Amino acid sequence: DGGITQSPKYLFRKEGQNVTLSCEQNLNHDAMYWYRQDPGQGLRLIYYSQIVNDFQKGDIAEGYSVSREKKESFPLTVTSAQKNPTAFYLCASLPGQRGTEAFFGQGTRLTVV
Amino acid sequence: SQQGEEDPQALSIQEGENATMNCSYKTSINNLQWYRQNSGRGLVHLILIRSNEREKHSGRLRVTLDTSKKSSSLLITASRAADTASYFCATDGQGAQKLVFGQGTRLTINP
């Protein structure tokens, strides 16, 4: 089955630690996205990538980093510079052409302990 | 910045009634999409309307788009308890291909 997979589902981070959230898709989509969602809020764009080896900052990129070495994978690292990382993180992918729907993973809930 | 603002933030109706949610946005768009999110889950695509379309239907869903007012509405007819979820509009603007989401409407259908 084609889809987009995020792991882990739950992640706990100690203060000062970097953690990496995984996002993998087998839909052959060109574009991939990371969003952050706080309780009762909408989605805010962290980073996005439209082709391999290229990515752009979204609205709230500070304290986060990404890589896009393979078309299928777009991992997000939450660094110690992100002062309030507790949130629900969602990964999405889109085909290259405009006017198509996005597919979302099931999310990773990150908690700072 | 979040492109869309949704109204109302929360909506509670009885099963069988119709639910209407509104979305306003700020800049020119290629298309506008509506998504549904069950609590603690990912988003699921519901319907897409292009900037040159004014109305679109899919099952019990009806979406309208008014580009002159930069607004869209989602109507769910004959609501069911299973429709309880958060609903988000997302716009795909003129520049890089990225979806910008609104704050969402939390819909509760009471049996």
Boltz contact constraints between the chains, C-beta under 6 A:
constraints:
  - contact:
      token1: [A, 31]
      token2: [B, 97]
      max_distance: 6.0
  - contact:
      token1: [A, 42]
      token2: [B, 2]
      max_distance: 6.0
  - contact:
      token1: [A, 42]
      token2: [B, 101]
      max_distance: 6.0
  - contact:
      token1: [A, 42]
      token2: [B, 102]
      max_distance: 6.0
  - contact:
      token1: [A, 42]
      token2: [B, 103]
      max_distance: 6.0
  - contact:
      token1: [A, 42]
      token2: [B, 104]
      max_distance: 6.0
  - contact:
      token1: [A, 43]
      token2: [B, 101]
      max_distance: 6.0
  - contact:
      token1: [A, 48]
      token2: [B, 98]
      max_distance: 6.0
  - contact:
      token1: [A, 59]
      token2: [B, 1]
      max_distance: 6.0
  - contact:
      token1: [A, 98]
      token2: [B, 30]
      max_distance: 6.0
  - contact:
      token1: [A, 99]
      token2: [B, 31]
      max_distance: 6.0
  - contact:
      token1: [A, 101]
      token2: [B, 45]
      max_distance: 6.0
  - contact:
      token1: [A, 101]
      token2: [B, 48]
      max_distance: 6.0
  - contact:
      token1: [A, 102]
      token2: [B, 99]
      max_distance: 6.0
  - contact:
      token1: [A, 104]
      token2: [B, 42]
      max_distance: 6.0
  - contact:
      token1: [A, 104]
      token2: [B, 43]
      max_distance: 6.0
  - contact:
      token1: [A, 105]
      token2: [B, 42]
      max_distance: 6.0
  - contact:
      token1: [A, 106]
      token2: [B, 41]
      max_distance: 6.0
  - contact:
      token1: [A, 106]
      token2: [B, 42]
      max_distance: 6.0
  - contact:
      token1: [A, 107]
      token2: [B, 42]
      max_distance: 6.0
